[in-house]
Amino acid sequence: MRPLRAAALAALMLVVPGCSVAGAAGDGSGGPGGSGGEKIRLVVGYQSKTINTVTAGTLLRSLGYLEKRLGDKYAVEWQDHDTGAPITAKMVAGKVDIGSMGDYPLLINASRTQGVESARTELVSITGYNLHGALNMVVVPKDSSAKTLADLKGARISTSVGSAGHGTLVQALEKAGIDPVGGVETVNQQPPVGASALEAGGVQAYAQFVAWPGLLVFQDKARLLYDGAALNVPTFHGVVLRQAYAKEHPEVVDAFLKAQIDTTRYLHEHPLEAAQSVARETGLPPEVVYLYNGPGGISTFDVTLKPQLRAAHEHDVPYLKRIGDGFAGVDVARFVNDAYLRKAYGPAYETDVASTANPARITGTDPVCSVPVDDPATASELWLSGETGTRPAATPTCLLRQIAKATKAGTPTVRAAYVPDAATGTRWFADRSFWVRDPAAAKNARFLPFTTEDGAKAYRDAHPKAQAVSYADALEAAGAEGDS
């Protein structure tokens, strides 16, 4: 454990060379947050490729909503990072004022700052969440013999120590009966480095946060082994700020949160355009961004600080000691402060904080099954190349019929088809899912997708007449049933 803990501490203390904002042009104060120069500077740390944070990062920046609200008196500097650790290090040093990161990095952020009043930080809003934990996943090479997480005992697993993906891995391994310290070798790597290591065979598995697992599976470089939703522990990303900066510039905090609310609304109202914008900014495939950020996506975008997420944070605190030395317990109640958000949000806050319904749903009428698309648990979606919009499907079976019909008619190729896991609800790629045919189910619900082979097996064990089918066979059979 000693090398792992040392790596964790090194990651947390990292300050990227050349990124200091001290003495930046137009600041006049020698650092962020100063007011002695021409403009008041705000430094925002974000993670462009962590697309569960886009409403406080990539999309917010591209829309320009924050700058519009602040006006010419302020200068905003955006700093992009792969993980939350360097953002925390810079906040401790007073070089980043507002940052966005995942649940475990947020706890580490609180742990590093709560003992020093001048460096204290507060969690002030949420970017996106998944109540079951599906934002974090474990993937393996396509030809791996591993079928379940238990099969990884003794394996080398790449993860970013202290990240949300690492936190889920630790909890999942313990649940599978594997010591997360002695039972596997954890390799501390940044997400892109770990992805390369998996492809090169340097590690046997890769545990990461949104959107890296989806990207590797979409690129056909990996297979999903463990869906974080199986853990059934909420996971989320949120906005953290330096308390000293907030006290000095409450108007900036108010503008930021209102701009984040505006960006969240834009994402809900223009999901496809938002996904394509994020894809252009990050280089990620839009099909992958839309998997997470589209209607019914893996991420639910809602800024409110829900009690379920606070409870999940309390649940996660004990696992800090499994991640590394030197992490004191966190007073979550003291760390979370929704006063700024309540003010920015307005009177609807109490109602919205109590709701966990996804504000962005797939709706409409299924064009092949001719039924309303009104059940989020089964609603699916088809994105054909050359089309400016997507097509809704009432169920995964109806989606298969749509694809079969489109293929038969010579319609342009499928860019992406999305289906919810029949057990967890995790949205996934239809052609990367594990399919089961259940003859006892209703006609429009006969074909059931699962994100993992383990999940499909569990269903078959509980339904003896159900059989595993390939995606190609499911597509053909569903198309034939639709024609009959």
C-alpha positions as CSV (number, residue, x, y, z in Angstrom):
1,M,0.0,0.0,0.0
2,R,2.9,2.4,0.7
3,P,3.7,3.1,-3.0
4,L,0.0,3.6,-3.7
5,R,-0.4,6.0,-0.9
6,A,2.7,7.9,-1.9
7,A,1.3,8.1,-5.4
8,A,-1.9,9.5,-4.0
9,L,-0.2,12.2,-2.1
10,A,2.0,13.1,-5.0
11,A,-1.0,13.4,-7.2
12,L,-2.8,15.6,-4.8
13,M,0.2,17.9,-4.3
14,L,0.8,18.3,-8.0
15,V,0.9,21.8,-9.3
16,V,1.3,21.8,-13.1
17,P,4.4,23.8,-14.1
18,G,3.8,26.9,-16.2
19,C,0.2,27.3,-15.1
20,S,0.6,29.8,-12.4
21,V,-1.6,32.8,-12.8
22,A,0.4,35.1,-10.5
23,G,1.1,38.4,-12.1
24,A,-1.1,37.6,-15.1
25,A,-1.7,40.5,-17.5
26,G,-4.5,42.8,-16.4
27,D,-4.6,41.4,-12.8
28,G,-2.4,43.8,-11.0
29,S,-2.8,41.8,-7.7
30,G,-0.2,39.1,-8.3
31,G,-2.7,36.3,-8.4
32,P,-6.4,35.3,-8.8
33,G,-9.1,36.9,-6.9
34,G,-7.3,40.2,-6.6
35,S,-9.0,43.6,-6.9
36,G,-5.9,45.8,-7.1
37,G,-5.8,45.9,-10.9
38,E,-7.9,46.9,-13.8
39,K,-10.1,43.7,-13.6
40,I,-11.1,41.3,-10.9
41,R,-9.8,37.9,-11.9
42,L,-11.6,34.6,-11.6
43,V,-9.7,31.4,-12.2
44,V,-11.8,28.4,-13.0
45,G,-10.3,24.9,-12.9
46,Y,-12.2,22.3,-15.0
47,Q,-11.9,19.0,-16.7
48,S,-12.9,19.3,-20.3
49,K,-13.1,15.5,-21.0
50,T,-15.0,14.8,-17.8
51,I,-18.2,15.5,-19.5
52,N,-20.3,15.2,-16.4
53,T,-18.9,18.6,-15.5
54,V,-19.7,20.4,-18.8
55,T,-22.3,22.8,-17.2
56,A,-19.5,24.2,-15.0
57,G,-16.7,23.7,-17.6
58,T,-16.6,22.9,-21.3
59,L,-20.1,23.8,-22.3
60,L,-20.3,26.8,-20.0
61,R,-17.1,28.1,-21.4
62,S,-18.1,27.7,-25.0
63,L,-21.5,29.4,-24.5
64,G,-19.9,32.4,-22.8
65,Y,-22.7,32.7,-20.3
66,L,-20.3,33.4,-17.3
67,E,-18.5,36.2,-19.1
68,K,-21.8,37.7,-20.2
69,R,-23.1,37.8,-16.7
70,L,-19.9,39.2,-15.2
71,G,-19.3,41.9,-17.8
72,D,-16.1,43.8,-18.6
73,K,-15.1,44.4,-14.9
74,Y,-14.0,40.8,-14.6
75,A,-11.5,38.6,-16.3
76,V,-12.1,34.8,-16.4
77,E,-9.2,32.4,-16.8
78,W,-10.1,28.7,-17.6
79,Q,-7.6,26.0,-16.7
80,D,-8.1,22.5,-18.1
81,H,-7.0,19.3,-16.3
82,D,-7.5,15.6,-16.7
83,T,-8.4,14.9,-13.1
84,G,-9.4,16.8,-9.9
85,A,-6.1,16.4,-8.1
86,P,-4.2,19.3,-9.7
87,I,-7.3,21.6,-9.3
88,T,-7.3,20.8,-5.5
89,A,-3.5,21.5,-5.3
90,K,-4.0,24.9,-6.9
91,M,-6.9,25.7,-4.7
92,V,-4.8,25.0,-1.6
93,A,-2.2,27.3,-3.1
94,G,-4.8,30.0,-3.8
95,K,-4.3,29.7,-7.6
96,V,-7.7,28.4,-8.5
97,D,-10.9,30.0,-7.2
98,I,-13.6,27.7,-8.5
99,G,-13.3,24.1,-9.6
100,S,-15.4,21.1,-10.6
101,M,-14.6,17.5,-9.8
102,G,-16.0,14.2,-8.8
103,D,-17.3,13.0,-5.4
104,Y,-14.0,11.4,-4.1
105,P,-11.8,14.3,-5.3
106,L,-14.3,16.7,-3.6
107,L,-13.9,14.8,-0.3
108,I,-10.1,14.9,-0.7
109,N,-10.4,18.6,-1.5
110,A,-12.3,19.1,1.8
111,S,-9.8,16.9,3.6
112,R,-6.9,19.0,2.4
113,T,-8.4,22.4,3.2
114,Q,-10.7,22.0,6.2
115,G,-8.0,22.4,8.8
116,V,-6.7,25.7,7.4
117,E,-9.3,28.4,7.7
118,S,-7.7,30.6,5.0
119,A,-7.7,27.7,2.5
120,R,-11.2,26.3,3.3
121,T,-13.4,25.2,0.4
122,E,-17.1,24.6,0.0
123,L,-19.2,22.4,-2.2
124,V,-21.8,24.8,-3.7
125,S,-23.6,23.0,-6.5
126,I,-23.8,19.7,-8.5
127,T,-23.1,19.4,-12.2
128,G,-24.4,15.9,-12.9
129,Y,-25.1,12.7,-11.1
130,N,-26.2,9.0,-11.4
131,L,-28.1,7.7,-8.5
132,H,-26.8,4.1,-9.0
133,G,-23.2,4.9,-9.7
134,A,-23.0,4.3,-13.5
135,L,-20.7,7.2,-14.1
136,N,-17.7,5.0,-13.1
137,M,-16.9,1.7,-14.8
138,V,-14.3,-1.0,-15.2
139,V,-13.4,-2.2,-18.7
140,V,-11.1,-4.9,-19.9
141,P,-9.5,-5.8,-23.3
142,K,-12.1,-7.3,-25.7
143,D,-10.3,-10.7,-25.6
144,S,-10.0,-10.8,-21.8
145,S,-11.1,-14.0,-20.1
146,A,-12.6,-12.0,-17.2
147,K,-16.4,-12.3,-17.0
148,T,-16.9,-10.7,-13.6
149,L,-15.0,-8.3,-11.3
150,A,-14.0,-11.3,-9.1
151,D,-12.0,-12.6,-12.1
152,L,-9.6,-9.6,-11.7
153,K,-8.0,-11.0,-8.5
154,G,-4.3,-10.5,-8.9
155,A,-4.6,-8.3,-12.0
156,R,-3.0,-5.0,-12.7
157,I,-5.7,-2.3,-12.8
158,S,-5.1,1.2,-14.1
159,T,-6.9,4.0,-12.4
160,S,-6.3,7.6,-11.3
161,V,-5.7,7.4,-7.5
162,G,-8.1,9.5,-5.6
163,S,-10.6,9.8,-8.5
164,A,-14.2,8.9,-8.5
165,G,-13.4,5.9,-10.7
166,H,-10.8,4.8,-8.1
167,G,-13.4,5.2,-5.2
168,T,-15.9,3.0,-7.1
169,L,-13.2,0.4,-7.8
170,V,-12.2,0.1,-4.1
171,Q,-15.8,-0.3,-3.0
172,A,-16.7,-2.8,-5.8
173,L,-13.6,-4.9,-5.2
174,E,-14.5,-5.2,-1.5
175,K,-18.0,-6.2,-2.4
176,A,-16.6,-8.8,-4.7
177,G,-14.5,-10.2,-1.9
178,I,-11.2,-8.9,-3.2
179,D,-8.8,-6.9,-1.0
180,P,-8.4,-3.6,-2.9
181,V,-4.8,-3.3,-1.5
182,G,-3.4,-6.9,-1.6
183,G,-5.8,-8.5,-4.0
184,V,-4.9,-6.4,-7.1
185,E,-2.1,-4.2,-8.2
186,T,-3.4,-0.7,-8.6
187,V,-1.5,1.4,-11.2
188,N,-1.8,5.2,-10.7
189,Q,-2.2,6.7,-14.2
190,Q,-3.9,9.6,-15.8
191,P,-6.9,8.5,-17.9
192,P,-5.3,8.8,-21.4
193,V,-2.1,7.1,-20.1
194,G,-4.1,4.2,-18.6
195,A,-6.1,3.9,-21.8
196,S,-2.9,3.4,-23.8
197,A,-1.6,0.9,-21.2
198,L,-4.8,-1.1,-21.5
199,E,-4.5,-1.2,-25.3
200,A,-0.8,-2.2,-25.1
201,G,-1.4,-4.9,-22.6
202,G,0.4,-3.2,-19.7
203,V,-2.6,-3.5,-17.5
204,Q,-5.4,-6.1,-17.4
205,A,-8.2,-3.7,-16.5
206,Y,-9.1,0.1,-16.5
207,A,-11.2,1.7,-13.9
208,Q,-12.2,5.3,-14.7
209,F,-14.9,7.9,-14.7
210,V,-17.1,9.4,-17.4
211,A,-16.4,9.5,-20.4
212,W,-13.4,7.2,-20.7
213,P,-15.0,3.8,-20.4
214,G,-17.7,4.7,-22.9
215,L,-15.0,6.0,-25.3
216,L,-12.9,2.9,-25.2
217,V,-15.9,0.6,-25.7
218,F,-17.2,2.9,-28.6
219,Q,-13.8,2.7,-30.2
220,D,-14.0,-1.1,-30.0
221,K,-10.8,-1.1,-27.8
222,A,-12.4,-2.6,-24.7
223,R,-15.4,-4.4,-23.3
224,L,-17.4,-3.3,-20.2
225,L,-16.8,-5.7,-17.3
226,Y,-18.3,-3.8,-14.4
227,D,-21.0,-1.2,-14.5
228,G,-20.8,1.1,-11.5
229,A,-24.6,0.9,-11.2
230,A,-24.2,-2.6,-9.8
231,L,-22.7,-0.9,-6.7
232,N,-25.9,1.1,-6.3
233,V,-24.2,4.0,-4.6
234,P,-24.8,7.5,-6.1
235,T,-21.9,9.2,-7.8
236,F,-21.7,12.7,-8.9
237,H,-19.5,15.8,-9.8
238,G,-19.9,19.2,-8.3
239,V,-18.6,22.7,-8.0
240,V,-16.2,23.7,-5.2
241,L,-15.0,27.2,-4.4
242,R,-12.5,28.8,-2.1
243,Q,-14.4,30.3,0.8
244,A,-12.1,33.3,1.1
245,Y,-12.7,34.2,-2.6
246,A,-16.5,33.7,-2.2
247,K,-16.5,36.1,0.8
248,E,-14.6,38.7,-1.1
249,H,-16.5,38.4,-4.3
250,P,-20.0,37.0,-3.6
251,E,-21.3,38.6,-6.8
252,V,-18.9,36.4,-8.8
253,V,-20.2,33.2,-7.2
254,D,-23.8,34.3,-7.9
255,A,-22.9,35.0,-11.5
256,F,-21.2,31.6,-11.8
257,L,-24.1,29.6,-10.4
258,K,-26.7,31.5,-12.5
259,A,-24.5,30.9,-15.6
260,Q,-24.3,27.2,-14.6
261,I,-28.1,27.0,-14.3
262,D,-28.4,28.7,-17.7
263,T,-26.0,26.1,-19.2
264,T,-27.9,23.2,-17.6
265,R,-31.1,24.6,-19.2
266,Y,-29.4,24.9,-22.6
267,L,-28.2,21.3,-22.3
268,H,-31.8,20.1,-21.6
269,E,-33.3,22.1,-24.4
270,H,-30.7,21.5,-27.0
271,P,-29.2,18.1,-26.1
272,L,-27.8,17.1,-29.5
273,E,-26.3,20.5,-30.2
274,A,-24.8,20.6,-26.7
275,A,-23.2,17.1,-27.3
276,Q,-21.8,18.2,-30.6
277,S,-20.4,21.4,-29.1
278,V,-18.7,19.5,-26.3
279,A,-17.3,17.0,-28.9
280,R,-15.8,19.9,-30.9
281,E,-14.2,21.3,-27.8
282,T,-12.8,18.1,-26.5
283,G,-12.1,15.9,-29.5
284,L,-14.4,13.2,-28.1
285,P,-16.8,11.5,-30.5
286,P,-20.2,13.2,-30.3
287,E,-21.8,9.7,-30.0
288,V,-19.9,9.1,-26.8
289,V,-20.8,12.6,-25.4
290,Y,-24.4,12.0,-26.2
291,L,-24.4,8.6,-24.4
292,Y,-23.8,10.4,-21.2
293,N,-25.3,13.9,-21.8
294,G,-28.3,13.2,-23.9
295,P,-31.9,12.7,-22.8
296,G,-32.1,9.7,-20.5
297,G,-28.3,9.7,-20.5
298,I,-26.0,8.2,-17.9
299,S,-25.6,11.6,-16.4
300,T,-28.6,13.5,-14.9
301,F,-27.8,17.2,-15.0
302,D,-29.3,19.0,-12.1
303,V,-27.4,21.7,-10.0
304,T,-29.3,21.1,-6.7
305,L,-27.6,19.6,-3.7
306,K,-29.9,16.6,-3.1
307,P,-30.0,14.7,0.2
308,Q,-29.2,11.5,-1.6
309,L,-25.9,12.9,-2.8
310,R,-25.0,14.3,0.6
311,A,-25.8,10.8,2.1
312,A,-23.5,9.2,-0.6
313,H,-20.7,11.6,0.4
314,E,-21.1,10.6,4.0
315,H,-21.0,6.9,2.9
316,D,-17.8,7.5,0.9
317,V,-15.8,9.2,3.7
318,P,-14.5,6.0,5.3
319,Y,-13.0,4.9,2.0
320,L,-10.6,7.8,2.0
321,K,-8.3,5.8,4.2
322,R,-8.2,3.0,1.6
323,I,-7.1,5.6,-1.0
324,G,-4.1,7.0,0.8
325,D,-2.4,8.2,4.0
326,G,-3.0,11.5,5.6
327,F,-6.7,12.0,4.7
328,A,-8.6,13.1,7.8
329,G,-12.3,12.5,8.2
330,V,-14.4,15.1,6.5
331,D,-17.2,17.1,8.1
332,V,-19.5,16.8,5.1
333,A,-22.2,19.0,6.7
334,R,-19.7,21.8,7.1
335,F,-18.3,21.3,3.6
336,V,-21.6,21.5,1.8
337,N,-23.1,25.0,1.5
338,D,-26.2,25.5,-0.6
339,A,-26.8,29.1,0.5
340,Y,-25.3,30.6,-2.6
341,L,-27.2,28.2,-4.9
342,R,-30.5,28.9,-3.1
343,K,-30.1,32.6,-3.7
344,A,-29.2,32.1,-7.4
345,Y,-31.8,29.4,-8.0
346,G,-34.9,31.1,-6.6
347,P,-38.2,29.8,-5.1
348,A,-38.2,26.6,-7.1
349,Y,-35.2,25.2,-5.3
350,E,-37.1,23.3,-2.6
351,T,-39.3,21.6,-5.1
352,D,-36.4,20.7,-7.5
353,V,-34.0,19.5,-4.8
354,A,-36.6,16.9,-3.7
355,S,-37.0,15.5,-7.2
356,T,-34.7,12.8,-8.7
357,A,-36.6,12.6,-12.0
358,N,-34.3,13.2,-15.0
359,P,-35.3,16.6,-16.4
360,A,-34.2,15.4,-19.8
361,R,-36.3,12.5,-21.1
362,I,-36.7,10.7,-24.4
363,T,-40.3,11.5,-25.5
364,G,-42.4,11.3,-28.7
365,T,-44.1,8.5,-30.6
366,D,-42.3,5.3,-31.7
367,P,-42.4,5.4,-35.5
368,V,-42.3,1.6,-35.9
369,C,-44.2,0.2,-32.9
370,S,-46.6,3.2,-33.1
371,V,-46.8,3.6,-29.3
372,P,-46.0,6.6,-27.0
373,V,-42.4,6.8,-25.7
374,D,-43.3,7.5,-22.1
375,D,-41.4,5.1,-19.9
376,P,-37.8,6.2,-19.0
377,A,-37.0,2.7,-18.0
378,T,-37.3,1.4,-21.5
379,A,-37.1,4.5,-23.7
380,S,-34.3,4.1,-26.4
381,E,-32.9,6.3,-29.1
382,L,-31.6,6.0,-32.7
383,W,-29.2,8.4,-34.3
384,L,-28.8,7.9,-38.1
385,S,-26.1,9.5,-40.1
386,G,-27.1,12.5,-42.1
387,E,-30.1,13.3,-39.9
388,T,-30.2,16.4,-37.8
389,G,-32.2,14.8,-35.0
390,T,-32.7,11.5,-33.3
391,R,-35.6,9.0,-33.4
392,P,-37.3,7.8,-30.2
393,A,-38.1,4.2,-29.5
394,A,-40.5,3.0,-26.8
395,T,-38.4,-0.1,-25.9
396,P,-35.1,-1.7,-26.9
397,T,-37.1,-4.2,-29.0
398,C,-38.8,-1.4,-30.9
399,L,-35.4,0.2,-31.4
400,L,-34.1,-3.1,-33.0
401,R,-37.1,-3.0,-35.3
402,Q,-36.4,0.6,-36.3
403,I,-32.8,-0.3,-37.1
404,A,-33.8,-3.4,-39.1
405,K,-36.4,-1.4,-41.0
406,A,-33.9,1.5,-41.7
407,T,-31.3,-1.0,-42.9
408,K,-33.8,-2.8,-45.2
409,A,-34.8,0.5,-46.7
410,G,-31.2,1.5,-47.4
411,T,-31.3,4.4,-44.9
412,P,-28.0,5.9,-44.1
413,T,-25.9,4.0,-41.5
414,V,-26.5,4.1,-37.8
415,R,-24.3,6.6,-36.0
416,A,-25.4,5.3,-32.6
417,A,-28.3,3.5,-31.0
418,Y,-28.9,3.8,-27.3
419,V,-30.7,1.4,-25.0
420,P,-31.2,1.2,-21.2
421,D,-29.9,-1.8,-19.2
422,A,-32.9,-3.9,-18.4
423,A,-31.8,-4.1,-14.7
424,T,-29.9,-1.0,-13.8
425,G,-31.3,1.5,-16.4
426,T,-27.7,2.5,-17.5
427,R,-27.9,3.8,-21.0
428,W,-25.5,2.0,-23.3
429,F,-24.7,1.4,-27.0
430,A,-27.1,-1.2,-28.5
431,D,-24.4,-2.9,-30.5
432,R,-22.1,-3.2,-27.5
433,S,-24.7,-4.6,-25.2
434,F,-25.3,-8.2,-24.1
435,W,-28.7,-9.2,-25.4
436,V,-31.2,-11.7,-24.0
437,R,-34.4,-13.0,-25.7
438,D,-37.2,-13.7,-23.3
439,P,-40.1,-15.5,-25.1
440,A,-42.3,-15.0,-22.0
441,A,-42.2,-11.2,-22.3
442,A,-44.6,-9.0,-24.2
443,K,-44.0,-8.6,-27.9
444,N,-42.5,-5.1,-27.6
445,A,-40.3,-6.2,-24.7
446,R,-39.0,-9.5,-25.9
447,F,-35.3,-8.5,-26.4
448,L,-33.5,-7.1,-23.3
449,P,-30.1,-5.4,-23.3
450,F,-27.5,-5.5,-20.5
451,T,-24.3,-3.5,-20.2
452,T,-22.3,-6.5,-18.9
453,E,-22.2,-10.2,-19.5
454,D,-22.6,-10.7,-15.8
455,G,-25.9,-8.7,-15.8
456,A,-27.3,-10.7,-18.7
457,K,-26.4,-14.0,-16.9
458,A,-28.2,-12.9,-13.8
459,Y,-31.3,-12.3,-15.8
460,R,-31.1,-15.7,-17.5
461,D,-30.6,-17.4,-14.2
462,A,-33.8,-15.9,-12.9
463,H,-35.7,-16.6,-16.2
464,P,-34.8,-20.1,-17.3
465,K,-36.6,-19.8,-20.7
466,A,-34.6,-16.7,-21.6
467,Q,-31.6,-17.2,-23.9
468,A,-28.5,-15.2,-24.8
469,V,-28.5,-13.8,-28.4
470,S,-25.9,-11.8,-30.3
471,Y,-26.8,-8.2,-31.3
472,A,-26.9,-9.3,-35.0
473,D,-29.3,-12.2,-34.2
474,A,-31.5,-9.9,-32.0
475,L,-31.6,-7.4,-34.8
476,E,-32.7,-10.0,-37.4
477,A,-35.2,-11.7,-35.1
478,A,-36.8,-8.4,-34.0
479,G,-37.0,-7.2,-37.6
480,A,-38.7,-10.4,-38.6
481,E,-41.2,-10.2,-35.7
482,G,-42.0,-6.6,-36.7
483,D,-42.8,-7.7,-40.2
484,S,-45.2,-10.5,-39.0
